[in-house]
Amino acid sequence: MVHGSLMCNSRKIPVFNHIPWPVVLATLVLFLSCSDSTNAADADHHLTILHTNDLLGRLLPEPYLGQPDWGGFARLAHTIERERGARHDSVLILDGGDALGDSPIAAVDAGRLVVHLMNRMGYDAMVLGNHEFDYGIDSLYARRDEATFHLLGANLGVKSDRPPLTAPYVLKERAGLEVAVIGLVSPGTAKSINKIQNPALGIGDPRAALQTLLKGPAGQADLQIVLVHMNAREAGDLALDFPEVDLWIAGSLARVTPKGTYQHVVRFGGGGYLVTTPGRGVKLGRIDLRLRRDWSGIELVDVQTTLVPVDPLVLQDRHVSFLIDRQHEILKKALRENIGRVDGPIVDAPQWVADLIRTRLDAEIGIINHGTLRELNLDGDIQLGTLFQLVRYDDILVRVEVTGRRLRAMAESSARRTRKGERLAFSGFEPKSGRVGGRMLSRKERYQVATTGFLASGGDDYLSFKGFPEPISGREITLLRLLEEHLRAHPAVGRWDGARQIGRGVWKNRTSLNGSLSLTTVDASADHYTGVSFLGGDDALAWNGQLESHNSYESRRGTLAGLFRTGFGQVVTRDRRRDAVDRMEVEVLYTLAGRRPAPFLGFDVNTVWTSGQGESHPVTLRMKGGVYRSLGSDAGVRVGLAVERDFVTADNVAGLEVAPKYRVQLRPGNILASETKIFWGASQRSTLSLQNFNSLQVRLVGNLAATLDANLFLHRDSKVQALAVKSEIHFGLGYSWQKKWF
């Protein structure tokens, strides 16, 4: 009598009652073995992953390895559809970043068509690359909302009240498996994006982000796939640190050699795989995985990686091709517009562009990196398309302040760079001679520099604004717009048309206005020198006002500098008003450039605001000439012959003047300065005088500073034969400002 049957490899095994125990045991062993083999066969999962990276908005086919017509989104769409076939439930389509930029056709709508076509191709997720930020973070938010796939970046955040831009990971059900797809961005991305257009972006440590995710739901999935957009060393080190991750798909990794060979897959000792493609859509990556589920979990049994050519033999998706052609016609129509003509070839385009940036933003120096532009000689008629060919990365232009020390470091770093795209073109600054506009570079001086937002925000590791003011927007103009407006304004443009010539002079002004409590001490001998203006004043404690203004015009030939310094304060007593401080000084100097020590000529006038009843104003005029020698970036000394005229006594005195000076910035906004004039006259009467000014400014907020001034004045001549001493101590608040113009 048959009680039942079992199927094993399509065979029926009868089971009877009343059979011996050995037979029952043998039947049970056979049943278990058949059951195990059946379950093992049912537990195999076949998963296919199609992947791309570094598409760079290349919607149209382009040359690849000497062949004229590879890639293009129409061929890529057909290839993806062919490789996926009907197995939608066992195929994942992923991208390793840099899909939206940087081609002109993708820039027509800031990557909108690229996202639309990726939606149509069925992409599941992509990690963000640096070129996703080419059009600014506001545009990227719009692209994210239009995408039907997930934008990933576990270590990428937005430092504002705006919603998250990316998801850290996504869970997908494919081939009976739960697959976690995680996205990680290189911290170096922060240096290669425009922080002006992406101000609120923050990029954290990818290791910490991945470690946290693997402890959560992403780590509990059957399979983890990590999309990384980083260089080969970063991606390799990360994969070695996390052997539990079986598959890494990378963008920004491949480097194609002239022979077209590259390593598109790396297998690590721990069993993990790192894969990539050469980018630009010329090949589609395909990974076939076979995984086996048993009582201990999921085991990766087999991995097959291939690169599927997207070559001229591949058919083009008609609808995709129609959409691309329509956008291409819009672009071609715009690019064919004739906007000007070059009157003589311009073969140094980076230098020319740097000159225009410097002129437009009214700066001393213009800087651009070669990677922003393509190598292109400009000649004859210029169409709008010519500018798109010239400008690889359009960028906002900004003006920043950079110290001479940093400029020198930038020039030295540029000379060491092996990648030409990271080298700099300077306008107004000659690194070899160390001159700015024909004047010697001062390491402590702050220069106005016009550049791109990329460089100003730390791109290529040239500028870091710790201690510097934030970059100031260059009137909201971009590089492409600058060039277009310049060519339209000069229909037959010459090399220097509309560009300020290098070597023209620069005007500088440094002014401080102080209000302080002043303690003045004057000894009795000062009363004998009524014609010496800097001895004016009286013993008193009073409120004092001080104004000091330095103005100069610096050119390639020399520097014309003027100083106006004054102080005035009165105290009211029962019997009279007393002048606690009463002083006014004007000095003008012209110093020749190009010689060491540098010759100078000048004069100064000393007088006071008030005079006693029935007395003349003391006025002293000193004419002088000699040499100036720099003693480093912070100090210098002037030595010369001088003739002094006292208009009260009508005396003339010839002698020697020595004037050392010192000025150092202790911290941004904190300044210590000292200036001394020593005059020794030896004609009909012997004269010795000293004027010493010392000041300390401690920045409080903005241009407002706490000030401490300590001044000392000495005078003696052979007629009186007495040493007069006057001292001043001022403590208060000061407001100072600096300006340059050309």
Stockholm file with secondary structure:
# STOCKHOLM 1.0

chainA/1-742         MVHGSLMCNSRKIPVFNHIPWPVVLATLVLFLSCSDSTNAADADHHLTILHTNDLLGRLLPEPYLGQPDWGGFARLAHTIERERGARHDSVLILDGGDALGDSPIAAVDAGRLVVHLMNRMGYDAMVLGNHEFDYGIDSLYARRDEATFHLLGANLGVKSDRPPLTAPYVLKERAGLEVAVIGLVSPGTAKSINKIQNPALGIGDPRAALQTLLKGPAGQADLQIVLVHMNAREAGDLALDFPEVDLWIAGSLARVTPKGTYQHVVRFGGGGYLVTTPGRGVKLGRIDLRLRRDWSGIELVDVQTTLVPVDPLVLQDRHVSFLIDRQHEILKKALRENIGRVDGPIVDAPQWVADLIRTRLDAEIGIINHGTLRELNLDGDIQLGTLFQLVRYDDILVRVEVTGRRLRAMAESSARRTRKGERLAFSGFEPKSGRVGGRMLSRKERYQVATTGFLASGGDDYLSFKGFPEPISGREITLLRLLEEHLRAHPAVGRWDGARQIGRGVWKNRTSLNGSLSLTTVDASADHYTGVSFLGGDDALAWNGQLESHNSYESRRGTLAGLFRTGFGQVVTRDRRRDAVDRMEVEVLYTLAGRRPAPFLGFDVNTVWTSGQGESHPVTLRMKGGVYRSLGSDAGVRVGLAVERDFVTADNVAGLEVAPKYRVQLRPGNILASETKIFWGASQRSTLSLQNFNSLQVRLVGNLAATLDANLFLHRDSKVQALAVKSEIHFGLGYSWQKKWF
#=GR chainA/1-742 SS CEEEEEEETTEEEEEESSCCHHHHHHHHHHHHHHHHHHHHHHTEEEEEEEEECCCTTCCSCEEETTEEEECCHHHHHHHHHHHHTTCGGGEEEEECSCCSCSCHHHHTTTTHHHHHHHHHHTCCEEECCGGGGTTCHHHHHHHHHHCSSEEECTTEEESSSSCCSSBSEEEEEETTEEEEEEEEECTTHHHHSCTTTSTTEEECCHHHHHHHHHTSHHHHSSEEEEEEESCHHHHHHHHHHCTTCCEEEEESCCCCCTTSCCCCEEECTTSCEEECCCSTTSEEEEEEEEEEEETTEEEEEEEEEEEEECCTTSCCCHHHHHHHHHHHHHHHHHHTCEEEEEEEEECCHHHHHHHHHHHHTTCSEEEEEGGGBCCCCEEEEEEHHHHHHHBSSCCEEEEEEEEHHHHHHHHHHHHHCSSGGGCEEEESEETTTTEETTEECCSSSEEEEEEEHHHHTTGGGCCCCTTSCCCEEEEEEEHHHHHHHHHHHCTEECTTTTSCCTTCCEEEEEEEEEEEEEEEEECGGGGGCTTCGGGCCCSEEEEEEEEEEEEEEECSSEEEEEEEEEEEEEEECSSCEEEEEEEEEEEEEEEESSSSSEEEEEEEEEECSCCCTTCCCCCEEEEEEEEEEECSSSEEEEEEEEEEEETTTTEEEEEEEEEEEEEEEEETTEEEEEEEEEEEEESSSEEEEEEEEEEEEEEEETTEEEEEEEEEEEEEETTTCCCEEEEEEEEEEEEEEEEEEC
#=GC SS_cons         CEEEEEEETTEEEEEESSCCHHHHHHHHHHHHHHHHHHHHHHTEEEEEEEEECCCTTCCSCEEETTEEEECCHHHHHHHHHHHHTTCGGGEEEEECSCCSCSCHHHHTTTTHHHHHHHHHHTCCEEECCGGGGTTCHHHHHHHHHHCSSEEECTTEEESSSSCCSSBSEEEEEETTEEEEEEEEECTTHHHHSCTTTSTTEEECCHHHHHHHHHTSHHHHSSEEEEEEESCHHHHHHHHHHCTTCCEEEEESCCCCCTTSCCCCEEECTTSCEEECCCSTTSEEEEEEEEEEEETTEEEEEEEEEEEEECCTTSCCCHHHHHHHHHHHHHHHHHHTCEEEEEEEEECCHHHHHHHHHHHHTTCSEEEEEGGGBCCCCEEEEEEHHHHHHHBSSCCEEEEEEEEHHHHHHHHHHHHHCSSGGGCEEEESEETTTTEETTEECCSSSEEEEEEEHHHHTTGGGCCCCTTSCCCEEEEEEEHHHHHHHHHHHCTEECTTTTSCCTTCCEEEEEEEEEEEEEEEEECGGGGGCTTCGGGCCCSEEEEEEEEEEEEEEECSSEEEEEEEEEEEEEEECSSCEEEEEEEEEEEEEEEESSSSSEEEEEEEEEECSCCCTTCCCCCEEEEEEEEEEECSSSEEEEEEEEEEEETTTTEEEEEEEEEEEEEEEEETTEEEEEEEEEEEEESSSEEEEEEEEEEEEEEEETTEEEEEEEEEEEEEETTTCCCEEEEEEEEEEEEEEEEEEC
//
